[in-house]
């Protein structure tokens, strides 16, 4: 299973998701071709209701702790409740462009 | 875990009301996420301290475990972890970041 599939299946198993989008953005960074190091995750879950962003991110970090040890090096996280997601009309922030630093 | 490094981290967080652990420096960030976080902080118009984790590998190695936060950058305001690039950017966009930073900059030591 690819790291991308692993991330999808772990998040799907842990959260009651209304929306999940996992994008491998490694190709935009200074890493070898076909790397699975930089990901962007957009998720809409009921569990985020009443929780501050930092708490939401910690929940996700916990589920993906193993992947974050290795090989995932960057994880852009956009976590919304259903109401927040509707307010955004599906608009998700872009990840910042790479400025050329290595992955170490 | 090296206690000496953890003590250094605690001291840095205690003594700097606005502190960013980042890759590179605000003038020459070495990572897009660090660069974007710096932009948000600069836009708030207050001085902030930073630690370049690329030139401090021992801090880079110990901080994620200490903070229970796996990635960089990490922004601390008045001793508390605010978050990484996505959270800082979102708070800046929603107007929450500036008052937080202003308050930290003007609060007595």
Backbone of each chain as ProteinMPNN parsed JSONL, in Angstrom:
{"seq_chain_A": "XXXXXXXXXXXXXXXXXXXXXXXXXXXXXXXXXXXXXXXXXXXXXXXXXXXXXXXXXXXXXXXXXXXXXXXXXXXXXXXXXXXXXXXXXXXXXXXXXXXXXXXX", "coords_chain_A": {"N_chain_A": [[0.846, -1.197, 0.0], [0.541, 2.207, -0.835], [1.978, 5.144, 0.742], [0.237, 7.211, 0.582], [-2.244, 5.879, 0.255], [-2.29, 4.589, 2.681], [-2.519, 6.726, 4.478], [-5.047, 7.68, 3.782], [-6.624, 5.432, 4.462], [-6.182, 5.146, 7.217], [-7.123, 7.584, 8.294], [-9.73, 7.498, 7.474], [-10.646, 5.327, 8.894], [-10.513, 6.244, 11.49], [-11.929, 8.676, 11.778], [-15.23, 10.091, 11.506], [-15.819, 10.826, 8.544], [-16.828, 13.528, 6.459], [-15.734, 14.504, 4.272], [-12.771, 13.92, 2.475], [-9.579, 14.569, 1.354], [-6.61, 13.666, 0.067], [-3.549, 14.713, -0.946], [-0.658, 14.098, -2.735], [1.991, 16.078, -2.586], [4.61, 15.987, -3.081], [6.0, 16.153, -5.461], [6.257, 18.852, -5.905], [8.401, 19.622, -4.509], [11.828, 19.627, -3.278], [12.759, 16.864, -3.661], [13.485, 13.373, -4.452], [12.093, 12.001, -7.538], [8.767, 10.61, -7.535], [8.533, 10.503, -4.77], [7.136, 10.107, -1.449], [6.708, 12.216, 0.504], [5.749, 14.787, 1.057], [2.635, 15.897, 1.93], [-0.762, 16.948, 1.47], [-3.599, 17.368, 3.343], [-7.035, 17.508, 3.352], [-9.771, 17.713, 5.337], [-13.083, 17.016, 6.474], [-14.861, 16.733, 9.327], [-17.064, 15.504, 11.851], [-16.083, 15.28, 14.418], [-14.502, 17.49, 14.79], [-15.965, 19.555, 15.646], [-16.401, 22.241, 17.866], [-13.747, 22.207, 18.604], [-10.502, 23.625, 18.89], [-8.16, 24.684, 16.335], [-5.578, 23.741, 16.89], [-6.037, 21.543, 18.504], [-7.439, 19.91, 16.751], [-5.488, 19.407, 14.821], [-3.668, 18.014, 16.377], [-5.109, 15.68, 16.866], [-5.098, 14.515, 14.337], [-2.351, 14.236, 13.882], [-1.797, 12.309, 15.767], [-3.073, 10.018, 14.777], [-1.605, 9.633, 12.49], [0.946, 9.178, 13.369], [2.948, 7.254, 12.95], [3.514, 7.415, 10.192], [4.407, 10.025, 10.142], [6.78, 9.848, 11.444], [8.395, 8.653, 9.576], [7.794, 8.062, 6.195], [6.876, 10.655, 5.962], [7.311, 14.072, 5.703], [6.383, 16.595, 5.483], [3.249, 17.913, 6.286], [0.546, 19.355, 5.232], [-2.29, 20.641, 6.681], [-5.749, 20.865, 6.634], [-8.464, 21.391, 8.35], [-11.842, 20.973, 8.889], [-15.152, 21.694, 10.169], [-18.44, 20.562, 9.309], [-20.098, 22.82, 8.918], [-18.236, 24.909, 8.672], [-16.956, 24.092, 6.386], [-18.988, 24.263, 4.471], [-19.35, 27.005, 4.473], [-17.035, 27.785, 3.219], [-17.318, 27.052, 0.651], [-15.942, 24.952, -0.496], [-13.424, 25.98, -0.875], [-10.003, 25.723, -0.597], [-6.966, 26.433, 1.099], [-3.933, 27.08, -0.729], [-0.904, 25.192, -0.718], [2.208, 26.548, 0.411], [4.737, 27.611, -1.964], [7.667, 25.642, -2.697], [10.823, 26.626, -1.406], [13.216, 25.71, -2.058], [14.867, 24.507, -0.142], [16.47, 21.561, 1.198], [15.15, 18.256, 2.002], [16.083, 17.602, 4.424]], "CA_chain_A": [[0.0, 0.0, 0.0], [1.339, 3.435, -0.851], [1.805, 5.975, 1.927], [-0.99, 7.98, 0.349], [-3.382, 5.003, 0.568], [-2.227, 4.338, 4.117], [-3.053, 7.92, 5.138], [-6.495, 7.673, 3.538], [-7.331, 4.374, 5.192], [-6.121, 5.415, 8.663], [-8.008, 8.706, 8.633], [-11.089, 7.03, 7.239], [-11.006, 4.404, 9.968], [-10.552, 6.935, 12.788], [-12.871, 9.792, 11.82], [-16.46, 10.047, 10.724], [-15.49, 11.871, 7.576], [-17.776, 13.976, 5.444], [-14.932, 14.806, 3.087], [-11.338, 13.68, 2.674], [-8.779, 14.723, 0.147], [-5.181, 13.527, 0.378], [-2.8, 15.018, -2.162], [0.794, 13.981, -2.632], [2.57, 17.293, -3.167], [6.075, 15.823, -3.065], [6.541, 16.572, -6.753], [6.525, 20.299, -5.895], [9.493, 19.881, -3.572], [13.184, 19.254, -3.626], [12.957, 15.465, -3.257], [13.539, 12.528, -5.645], [10.825, 11.723, -8.212], [7.909, 9.583, -6.934], [8.63, 10.468, -3.31], [5.906, 10.302, -0.681], [7.233, 12.96, 1.655], [4.982, 16.011, 1.305], [1.217, 15.665, 1.676], [-1.765, 17.916, 1.904], [-4.812, 16.66, 3.728], [-8.202, 18.343, 3.602], [-10.793, 16.827, 5.884], [-14.273, 17.563, 7.131], [-15.276, 15.687, 10.26], [-17.916, 15.944, 12.963], [-15.264, 15.344, 15.645], [-13.8, 18.776, 14.912], [-16.922, 20.488, 16.239], [-16.053, 22.753, 19.193], [-12.32, 22.032, 18.908], [-9.604, 24.593, 18.277], [-7.345, 24.094, 15.269], [-4.426, 22.996, 17.406], [-6.535, 20.254, 18.991], [-7.773, 19.112, 15.563], [-4.239, 18.944, 14.214], [-3.086, 16.979, 17.239], [-5.859, 14.431, 16.632], [-4.624, 13.93, 13.071], [-0.955, 13.825, 14.094], [-1.794, 11.068, 16.544], [-3.448, 8.912, 13.89], [-0.558, 9.436, 11.474], [2.247, 9.283, 14.056], [3.919, 6.356, 12.328], [3.891, 7.984, 8.89], [5.135, 11.275, 10.37], [8.155, 9.475, 11.806], [8.994, 8.365, 8.292], [8.606, 8.985, 5.405], [6.222, 11.945, 5.743], [8.189, 15.138, 6.165], [5.535, 17.783, 5.555], [1.823, 17.582, 6.244], [-0.324, 20.53, 5.269], [-3.547, 20.132, 7.234], [-6.869, 21.799, 6.607], [-9.467, 20.617, 9.08], [-13.067, 21.766, 9.002], [-16.439, 21.09, 10.507], [-19.348, 20.618, 8.172], [-20.564, 24.202, 8.723], [-17.092, 25.692, 8.156], [-16.696, 23.638, 5.014], [-20.042, 24.837, 3.619], [-19.05, 28.443, 4.371], [-15.88, 28.01, 2.335], [-17.682, 26.605, -0.697], [-14.907, 24.066, -1.017], [-12.164, 26.675, -1.137], [-8.942, 25.227, 0.286], [-5.72, 27.181, 0.878], [-2.825, 26.458, -1.462], [0.334, 25.033, 0.049], [3.213, 27.506, -0.074], [5.713, 27.029, -2.895], [8.953, 25.249, -2.132], [11.842, 27.648, -1.651], [14.445, 25.067, -2.484], [15.618, 23.82, 0.908], [16.407, 20.114, 1.083], [14.166, 17.686, 2.92], [16.671, 17.353, 5.752]], "C_chain_A": [[0.883, 1.249, 0.0], [1.074, 4.225, 0.428], [0.503, 6.77, 1.799], [-2.228, 7.147, 0.711], [-3.469, 4.721, 2.068], [-2.845, 5.504, 4.894], [-4.577, 7.942, 4.997], [-7.171, 6.64, 4.435], [-7.294, 4.613, 6.7], [-7.077, 6.532, 9.07], [-9.468, 8.279, 8.509], [-11.558, 6.129, 8.38], [-11.228, 5.152, 11.289], [-11.658, 7.982, 12.895], [-14.153, 9.466, 11.067], [-16.39, 11.158, 9.694], [-16.651, 12.221, 6.655], [-17.045, 14.304, 4.152], [-13.477, 14.512, 3.423], [-10.627, 13.802, 1.34], [-7.312, 14.643, 0.568], [-4.412, 13.711, -0.919], [-1.311, 14.87, -1.895], [1.413, 15.172, -3.36], [4.094, 17.194, -3.274], [6.731, 16.318, -4.347], [6.84, 18.061, -6.827], [7.751, 20.633, -5.058], [10.799, 19.239, -4.02], [13.512, 17.835, -3.133], [12.966, 14.61, -4.523], [12.146, 12.283, -6.232], [10.1, 10.581, -7.51], [8.05, 9.448, -5.419], [7.245, 10.56, -2.692], [6.289, 10.978, 0.63], [6.372, 14.157, 2.043], [3.518, 15.77, 0.936], [0.371, 16.843, 2.13], [-3.037, 17.136, 2.185], [-5.913, 17.684, 4.011], [-9.275, 17.42, 4.149], [-11.902, 17.572, 6.604], [-14.811, 16.453, 8.024], [-16.095, 16.276, 11.411], [-17.115, 16.116, 14.244], [-14.583, 16.688, 15.833], [-14.684, 19.849, 15.553], [-16.449, 20.923, 17.636], [-14.588, 22.597, 19.556], [-11.496, 23.085, 18.191], [-8.721, 23.875, 17.245], [-6.22, 23.242, 15.831], [-4.861, 21.619, 17.904], [-6.875, 19.335, 17.807], [-6.495, 18.542, 14.932], [-3.596, 17.849, 15.057], [-3.79, 15.64, 17.058], [-5.335, 13.732, 15.378], [-3.182, 13.437, 13.22], [-0.889, 12.476, 14.806], [-2.085, 9.867, 15.641], [-2.317, 8.594, 12.9], [0.855, 9.464, 12.078], [3.33, 8.46, 13.357], [4.427, 6.945, 11.001], [4.728, 9.259, 9.074], [6.559, 11.025, 10.867], [8.971, 9.328, 10.525], [7.951, 7.709, 7.409], [8.017, 10.396, 5.3], [6.987, 13.051, 6.46], [7.392, 16.435, 6.315], [4.085, 17.372, 5.404], [1.037, 18.879, 6.37], [-1.705, 20.025, 5.657], [-4.62, 21.202, 7.219], [-8.088, 21.06, 7.13], [-10.71, 21.468, 9.329], [-14.224, 20.963, 9.573], [-17.323, 21.24, 9.271], [-19.768, 22.061, 7.864], [-19.443, 25.075, 8.144], [-16.83, 25.365, 6.691], [-17.719, 24.244, 4.045], [-19.792, 26.326, 3.399], [-17.932, 28.738, 3.378], [-16.194, 27.701, 0.879], [-16.556, 25.779, -1.316], [-13.577, 24.731, -1.317], [-11.107, 26.25, -0.114], [-7.672, 26.024, 0.022], [-4.703, 26.375, 0.071], [-1.666, 26.24, -0.502], [1.347, 26.032, -0.49], [4.186, 26.839, -1.042], [6.996, 26.652, -2.162], [9.94, 26.379, -2.391], [13.213, 27.005, -1.821], [15.268, 24.374, -1.42], [15.504, 22.317, 0.713], [15.404, 19.573, 2.069], [14.794, 17.363, 4.265], [16.627, 18.607, 6.559]], "O_chain_A": [[1.856, 1.33, 0.75], [0.074, 4.004, 1.111], [-0.225, 6.971, 2.772], [-3.14, 7.632, 1.381], [-4.554, 4.627, 2.642], [-3.597, 5.297, 5.847], [-5.3, 8.19, 5.962], [-8.17, 6.937, 5.089], [-8.266, 4.316, 7.394], [-7.764, 6.424, 10.086], [-10.317, 8.645, 9.321], [-12.722, 6.167, 8.777], [-12.043, 4.731, 12.111], [-12.253, 8.162, 13.957], [-14.159, 8.676, 10.123], [-16.837, 12.28, 9.933], [-17.354, 11.349, 6.144], [-17.647, 14.374, 3.081], [-13.009, 14.817, 4.52], [-11.03, 13.211, 0.338], [-6.839, 15.474, 1.343], [-4.599, 12.958, -1.875], [-0.775, 15.445, -0.948], [1.366, 15.261, -4.587], [4.777, 18.187, -3.525], [7.851, 16.829, -4.336], [7.586, 18.501, -7.701], [8.101, 21.805, -4.912], [10.867, 18.455, -4.966], [14.407, 17.634, -2.312], [12.503, 15.065, -5.569], [11.144, 12.348, -5.519], [10.737, 9.686, -6.954], [7.725, 8.405, -4.851], [6.3, 11.031, -3.324], [6.204, 10.39, 1.708], [6.276, 14.502, 3.221], [3.197, 15.477, -0.216], [0.731, 17.607, 3.026], [-3.491, 16.343, 1.359], [-5.734, 18.604, 4.808], [-9.649, 16.447, 3.494], [-11.688, 18.601, 7.245], [-15.169, 15.375, 7.55], [-15.845, 17.39, 11.872], [-17.42, 16.984, 15.062], [-14.13, 16.995, 16.936], [-14.204, 20.911, 15.95], [-16.137, 20.084, 18.481], [-14.215, 22.831, 20.706], [-11.752, 23.404, 17.03], [-8.559, 22.655, 17.272], [-5.936, 22.158, 15.322], [-4.132, 20.64, 17.741], [-6.627, 18.13, 17.859], [-6.43, 17.369, 14.564], [-3.049, 16.882, 14.527], [-3.152, 14.588, 17.09], [-5.154, 12.515, 15.361], [-2.836, 12.356, 12.744], [-0.053, 11.626, 14.498], [-1.424, 8.833, 15.734], [-2.107, 7.44, 12.527], [1.831, 9.738, 11.38], [4.467, 8.904, 13.196], [5.63, 6.961, 10.738], [5.63, 9.544, 8.285], [7.433, 11.88, 10.729], [10.094, 9.823, 10.422], [7.254, 6.819, 7.898], [8.591, 11.249, 4.624], [7.267, 12.969, 7.656], [7.696, 17.265, 7.172], [3.731, 16.591, 4.52], [0.881, 19.427, 7.461], [-2.231, 19.096, 5.043], [-4.424, 22.306, 7.728], [-8.666, 20.216, 6.445], [-10.629, 22.551, 9.909], [-14.272, 19.737, 9.476], [-16.987, 21.951, 8.324], [-19.792, 22.475, 6.705], [-19.675, 25.878, 7.241], [-16.527, 26.238, 5.878], [-17.369, 24.68, 2.948], [-19.99, 26.848, 2.302], [-17.892, 29.809, 2.773], [-15.425, 28.048, -0.017], [-16.261, 25.896, -2.506], [-12.701, 24.128, -1.937], [-11.304, 26.404, 1.091], [-7.324, 26.273, -1.132], [-4.63, 25.151, 0.18], [-1.473, 27.024, 0.427], [1.359, 26.336, -1.683], [4.43, 25.637, -0.948], [7.36, 27.256, -1.152], [9.911, 27.013, -3.445], [14.241, 27.677, -1.737], [16.262, 23.72, -1.737], [14.534, 21.846, 0.119], [14.86, 20.32, 2.883], [14.099, 16.893, 5.166], [17.07, 18.619, 7.707]]}, "seq_chain_B": "XXXXXXXXXXXXXXXXXXXXXXXXXXXXXXXXXXXXXXXXXXXXXXXXXXXXXXXXXXXXXXXXXXXXXXXXXXXXXXXXXXXXXXXXXXXXXXXXXXXXXXXXXXXXX", "coords_chain_B": {"N_chain_B": [[16.308, 11.413, 25.842], [17.823, 14.552, 25.66], [18.487, 16.373, 28.486], [19.665, 18.819, 28.775], [19.283, 20.123, 26.331], [16.506, 20.263, 26.302], [16.133, 21.963, 28.466], [17.241, 24.278, 27.408], [15.404, 24.777, 25.339], [13.073, 25.223, 26.847], [13.803, 27.524, 28.184], [14.147, 29.319, 26.052], [11.511, 29.481, 25.119], [10.259, 30.503, 27.338], [11.472, 32.992, 27.658], [11.034, 34.483, 25.389], [8.436, 36.23, 24.189], [7.228, 36.072, 21.694], [7.965, 33.634, 19.577], [9.53, 31.909, 17.006], [10.2, 28.773, 15.746], [11.99, 27.75, 13.073], [12.885, 26.926, 9.621], [15.821, 28.093, 8.431], [16.229, 31.688, 8.242], [14.246, 34.648, 9.054], [14.838, 36.454, 6.973], [15.948, 34.81, 5.083], [14.37, 32.308, 4.543], [14.316, 28.715, 4.525], [12.398, 27.03, 3.64], [9.168, 26.596, 2.312], [6.929, 26.589, 3.983], [7.894, 27.684, 6.341], [8.575, 30.182, 5.325], [6.084, 31.268, 4.644], [4.851, 31.442, 7.129], [6.491, 33.304, 8.429], [5.881, 35.537, 6.86], [3.23, 36.045, 7.652], [3.658, 36.72, 10.32], [5.326, 38.983, 10.127], [3.534, 40.685, 8.942], [1.956, 41.312, 11.063], [3.335, 43.207, 12.372], [5.067, 43.315, 14.609], [8.079, 42.861, 16.545], [9.774, 39.722, 16.516], [11.199, 36.756, 17.953], [13.43, 34.237, 16.673], [14.407, 30.828, 16.029], [16.701, 29.117, 14.17], [16.274, 26.021, 13.053], [17.747, 24.458, 11.372], [20.38, 25.142, 11.727], [20.61, 24.399, 14.293], [20.733, 21.497, 15.115], [20.323, 19.841, 17.329], [18.234, 20.953, 18.732], [16.29, 20.756, 16.806], [16.033, 17.998, 16.781], [15.01, 17.408, 19.318], [12.808, 19.072, 19.916], [10.262, 18.334, 18.606], [9.41, 16.049, 20.095], [9.296, 17.077, 22.7], [7.37, 19.099, 22.396], [5.272, 17.673, 21.455], [4.618, 17.828, 18.746], [4.902, 17.289, 15.393], [6.131, 18.627, 13.223], [7.854, 21.399, 11.516], [7.426, 24.869, 10.616], [7.155, 26.024, 14.108], [5.165, 28.017, 16.084], [5.394, 29.922, 18.999], [3.607, 31.653, 21.438], [3.708, 33.714, 24.139], [4.629, 31.579, 25.731], [3.131, 29.439, 24.878], [2.298, 26.887, 22.534], [1.179, 27.847, 19.425], [0.798, 26.855, 16.871], [1.472, 25.384, 13.605], [2.398, 26.23, 10.22], [-0.105, 26.12, 8.752], [-2.066, 26.665, 10.691], [-1.263, 29.155, 11.705], [-1.459, 30.696, 9.39], [-4.178, 30.464, 8.822], [-5.228, 31.681, 11.105], [-4.248, 34.223, 10.78], [-5.597, 35.009, 8.468], [-8.209, 34.998, 9.413], [-8.162, 37.042, 11.152], [-7.438, 36.651, 13.773], [-4.82, 36.397, 14.525], [-3.282, 38.783, 14.623], [-4.209, 40.452, 16.902], [-3.447, 38.699, 18.954], [-0.66, 38.583, 18.691], [-0.005, 41.277, 18.998], [-0.808, 41.707, 21.61], [0.932, 40.032, 22.98], [3.314, 41.296, 22.41], [3.151, 43.665, 23.782], [2.716, 43.003, 26.362], [3.705, 42.979, 29.825], [6.886, 41.725, 30.854]], "CA_chain_B": [[16.117, 12.855, 25.563], [18.862, 15.317, 26.33], [17.877, 17.356, 29.383], [20.257, 20.134, 28.542], [18.601, 20.718, 25.168], [15.132, 20.574, 26.725], [16.228, 23.177, 29.298], [17.447, 25.401, 26.473], [14.126, 25.035, 24.66], [12.156, 25.821, 27.827], [14.272, 28.891, 28.441], [13.823, 30.123, 24.855], [10.057, 29.689, 25.058], [9.891, 31.346, 28.481], [12.031, 34.339, 27.597], [10.639, 35.199, 24.176], [6.967, 36.178, 24.122], [6.841, 35.63, 20.35], [9.13, 32.848, 19.172], [9.275, 31.004, 15.879], [11.193, 27.764, 15.356], [11.801, 27.709, 11.617], [14.031, 26.513, 8.805], [16.424, 29.305, 7.888], [15.981, 32.909, 9.007], [13.151, 35.413, 8.427], [15.311, 37.044, 5.718], [16.292, 33.757, 4.121], [13.754, 31.041, 4.952], [14.759, 27.587, 3.704], [11.256, 26.132, 3.44], [7.999, 27.398, 1.966], [6.029, 26.702, 5.132], [8.515, 28.673, 7.225], [8.495, 31.487, 4.658], [4.71, 31.787, 4.729], [4.596, 31.782, 8.531], [7.213, 34.56, 8.646], [5.096, 36.608, 6.219], [2.083, 36.343, 8.523], [4.153, 37.389, 11.531], [5.796, 40.315, 9.737], [2.334, 41.488, 8.667], [1.392, 41.756, 12.347], [4.05, 44.438, 12.693], [5.814, 43.306, 15.871], [9.329, 42.094, 16.531], [9.66, 38.37, 17.065], [12.446, 35.992, 18.007], [13.361, 32.985, 15.92], [15.512, 29.874, 16.141], [16.871, 28.357, 12.935], [16.498, 24.631, 13.475], [18.738, 23.828, 10.496], [21.706, 25.32, 12.319], [20.556, 23.862, 15.666], [20.177, 20.147, 14.915], [19.91, 19.188, 18.583], [16.891, 21.471, 19.023], [15.419, 20.133, 15.812], [15.798, 16.605, 17.15], [14.299, 17.268, 20.596], [11.578, 19.866, 20.061], [9.004, 17.64, 18.297], [9.026, 15.199, 21.216], [8.957, 17.951, 23.83], [6.154, 19.857, 22.095], [4.273, 16.773, 20.889], [4.226, 18.431, 17.464], [5.92, 16.602, 14.584], [6.709, 19.343, 12.073], [8.263, 22.8, 11.636], [7.715, 25.717, 11.778], [6.3, 26.029, 15.299], [5.081, 29.353, 16.675], [5.041, 30.004, 20.424], [3.255, 32.994, 21.904], [3.609, 33.73, 25.604], [4.899, 30.272, 26.323], [2.226, 28.395, 24.406], [2.347, 26.558, 21.107], [0.012, 28.292, 18.663], [0.642, 25.874, 15.806], [2.396, 25.457, 12.483], [2.082, 27.156, 9.12], [-1.527, 26.161, 8.371], [-2.844, 27.308, 11.752], [-0.881, 30.572, 11.739], [-2.016, 31.328, 8.191], [-5.628, 30.535, 8.983], [-5.513, 32.686, 12.143], [-3.975, 35.536, 10.19], [-6.692, 35.301, 7.535], [-9.461, 35.232, 10.141], [-7.996, 38.228, 11.998], [-7.148, 36.284, 15.166], [-3.388, 36.375, 14.83], [-2.724, 40.101, 14.931], [-4.397, 40.834, 18.308], [-2.661, 37.795, 19.81], [0.738, 39.003, 18.59], [0.087, 42.624, 19.582], [-0.925, 41.588, 23.06], [2.177, 39.431, 23.471], [4.407, 42.259, 22.24], [3.014, 44.771, 24.725], [2.508, 42.54, 27.735], [4.92, 43.08, 30.634], [7.638, 40.465, 30.95]], "C_chain_B": [[17.149, 13.663, 26.356], [18.254, 16.439, 27.169], [18.394, 18.761, 29.148], [19.547, 20.865, 27.394], [17.182, 21.116, 25.546], [15.129, 21.831, 27.593], [16.411, 24.413, 28.427], [16.133, 25.778, 25.795], [13.153, 25.735, 25.618], [12.514, 27.275, 28.081], [13.924, 29.81, 27.25], [12.332, 30.461, 24.824], [9.603, 30.634, 26.181], [10.307, 32.796, 28.246], [11.629, 35.137, 26.359], [9.128, 35.116, 23.982], [6.444, 35.782, 22.738], [8.062, 34.928, 19.76], [8.755, 31.865, 18.074], [10.463, 30.062, 15.687], [10.971, 27.504, 13.876], [13.045, 27.168, 10.915], [14.582, 27.75, 8.113], [16.12, 30.487, 8.793], [14.835, 33.668, 8.346], [13.579, 36.046, 7.096], [15.603, 36.007, 4.648], [15.71, 32.426, 4.589], [14.144, 29.922, 3.987], [13.634, 26.608, 3.413], [10.041, 27.004, 3.221], [7.049, 27.611, 3.14], [6.574, 27.705, 6.141], [8.37, 30.071, 6.635], [7.102, 32.092, 4.824], [4.364, 32.207, 6.164], [5.261, 33.107, 8.885], [6.42, 35.729, 8.044], [3.903, 37.019, 7.084], [2.537, 37.123, 9.752], [4.604, 38.812, 11.22], [4.592, 41.24, 9.525], [1.675, 41.98, 9.951], [2.168, 42.934, 12.926], [4.798, 44.465, 14.02], [7.104, 42.504, 15.704], [9.081, 40.698, 17.084], [11.025, 37.694, 17.048], [12.299, 34.747, 17.143], [14.57, 32.114, 16.244], [15.546, 29.11, 14.816], [17.213, 26.917, 13.304], [17.49, 23.915, 12.563], [20.148, 24.013, 11.058], [21.733, 24.906, 13.795], [19.967, 22.452, 15.648], [19.711, 19.484, 16.208], [18.516, 19.675, 18.99], [15.885, 20.854, 18.049], [15.066, 18.694, 16.207], [14.892, 16.484, 18.378], [12.948, 17.977, 20.658], [10.291, 19.111, 19.707], [8.512, 16.755, 19.444], [8.567, 16.024, 22.406], [7.59, 18.602, 23.613], [4.983, 18.957, 21.709], [3.696, 17.365, 19.6], [5.295, 18.019, 16.445], [6.67, 17.451, 13.569], [7.151, 20.761, 12.442], [7.662, 23.567, 10.461], [6.758, 25.475, 12.953], [6.341, 27.434, 15.89], [4.631, 29.259, 18.132], [4.73, 31.446, 20.767], [2.98, 32.904, 23.396], [3.639, 32.323, 26.184], [4.039, 29.137, 25.799], [2.367, 28.144, 22.914], [1.045, 27.0, 20.435], [-0.266, 27.302, 17.538], [1.707, 26.038, 14.745], [1.872, 26.408, 11.416], [0.581, 27.259, 8.821], [-2.36, 26.911, 9.403], [-2.542, 28.803, 11.79], [-1.505, 31.316, 10.553], [-3.525, 31.503, 8.322], [-6.014, 31.605, 10.019], [-5.244, 34.098, 11.622], [-5.15, 35.946, 9.292], [-7.983, 35.64, 8.274], [-9.364, 36.435, 11.075], [-7.672, 37.922, 13.452], [-5.687, 36.461, 15.531], [-2.88, 37.738, 15.312], [-2.961, 40.523, 16.383], [-3.578, 39.97, 19.273], [-1.192, 38.251, 19.861], [0.929, 40.371, 19.248], [0.063, 42.542, 21.099], [0.367, 41.031, 23.65], [3.316, 40.44, 23.429], [4.344, 43.357, 23.302], [2.872, 44.311, 26.165], [3.811, 42.646, 28.521], [5.58, 41.713, 30.76], [7.212, 39.689, 32.179]], "O_chain_B": [[17.318, 13.473, 27.561], [17.594, 17.336, 26.643], [17.674, 19.749, 29.299], [19.255, 22.058, 27.479], [16.708, 22.184, 25.157], [14.234, 22.668, 27.475], [15.812, 25.459, 28.677], [15.795, 26.957, 25.69], [12.496, 26.709, 25.25], [11.643, 28.14, 28.179], [13.463, 30.936, 27.439], [11.95, 31.595, 24.535], [8.696, 31.447, 26.003], [9.574, 33.721, 28.598], [11.865, 36.343, 26.298], [8.599, 34.055, 23.65], [5.352, 35.225, 22.62], [9.076, 35.568, 19.48], [7.799, 31.098, 18.196], [11.594, 30.507, 15.489], [9.887, 27.086, 13.471], [14.098, 26.979, 11.522], [13.896, 28.379, 7.307], [15.794, 30.313, 9.967], [14.481, 33.375, 7.205], [12.761, 36.161, 6.183], [15.517, 36.291, 3.454], [16.448, 31.523, 4.984], [14.285, 30.148, 2.785], [13.885, 25.48, 2.988], [9.892, 28.04, 3.87], [6.443, 28.673, 3.277], [5.819, 28.481, 6.726], [8.079, 31.029, 7.352], [6.962, 33.282, 5.109], [3.672, 33.203, 6.379], [4.663, 33.941, 9.564], [6.307, 36.788, 8.663], [3.611, 38.206, 7.225], [1.876, 38.072, 10.173], [4.298, 39.74, 11.969], [4.628, 42.418, 9.88], [0.921, 42.953, 9.93], [1.707, 43.583, 13.865], [5.132, 45.544, 14.509], [7.211, 41.612, 14.862], [8.283, 40.514, 18.003], [11.889, 38.021, 16.235], [11.191, 34.263, 16.91], [15.613, 32.605, 16.675], [14.544, 28.532, 14.396], [18.302, 26.633, 13.803], [18.022, 22.869, 12.937], [21.009, 23.149, 10.886], [22.757, 25.045, 14.465], [18.845, 22.235, 16.105], [18.802, 18.654, 16.185], [17.716, 18.908, 19.526], [14.776, 20.482, 18.432], [13.943, 18.237, 15.993], [14.092, 15.553, 18.464], [12.046, 17.535, 21.369], [9.308, 19.23, 20.437], [7.314, 16.722, 19.727], [7.563, 15.703, 23.043], [6.762, 18.652, 24.521], [3.841, 19.412, 21.642], [2.483, 17.4, 19.39], [6.466, 18.361, 16.609], [7.733, 17.05, 13.096], [6.86, 21.255, 13.531], [7.411, 22.977, 9.41], [5.719, 24.828, 12.82], [7.413, 27.974, 16.163], [3.634, 28.614, 18.455], [5.492, 32.353, 20.432], [2.14, 32.128, 23.851], [2.804, 31.938, 27.002], [4.197, 27.993, 26.225], [2.537, 29.077, 22.129], [-0.045, 26.582, 20.826], [-1.418, 26.952, 17.279], [2.707, 26.727, 14.943], [1.027, 27.265, 11.673], [0.056, 28.36, 8.657], [-3.245, 27.692, 9.052], [-3.455, 29.622, 11.896], [-2.014, 32.427, 10.703], [-4.077, 32.549, 7.978], [-6.989, 32.334, 9.841], [-5.939, 35.046, 11.987], [-5.628, 37.079, 9.351], [-8.763, 36.475, 7.815], [-10.346, 36.812, 11.715], [-7.633, 38.832, 14.28], [-5.349, 36.653, 16.698], [-2.138, 37.824, 16.29], [-2.007, 40.92, 17.052], [-3.08, 40.462, 20.285], [-0.575, 38.296, 20.925], [1.904, 40.593, 19.966], [0.825, 43.226, 21.783], [0.838, 41.497, 24.687], [4.182, 40.444, 24.305], [5.374, 43.916, 23.677], [2.903, 45.126, 27.087], [4.891, 42.434, 27.972], [4.909, 40.681, 30.771], [7.73, 38.602, 32.433]]}, "name": "protein", "num_of_chains": 2, "seq": "XXXXXXXXXXXXXXXXXXXXXXXXXXXXXXXXXXXXXXXXXXXXXXXXXXXXXXXXXXXXXXXXXXXXXXXXXXXXXXXXXXXXXXXXXXXXXXXXXXXXXXXXXXXXXXXXXXXXXXXXXXXXXXXXXXXXXXXXXXXXXXXXXXXXXXXXXXXXXXXXXXXXXXXXXXXXXXXXXXXXXXXXXXXXXXXXXXXXXXXXXXXXXXXXXXXXX"}
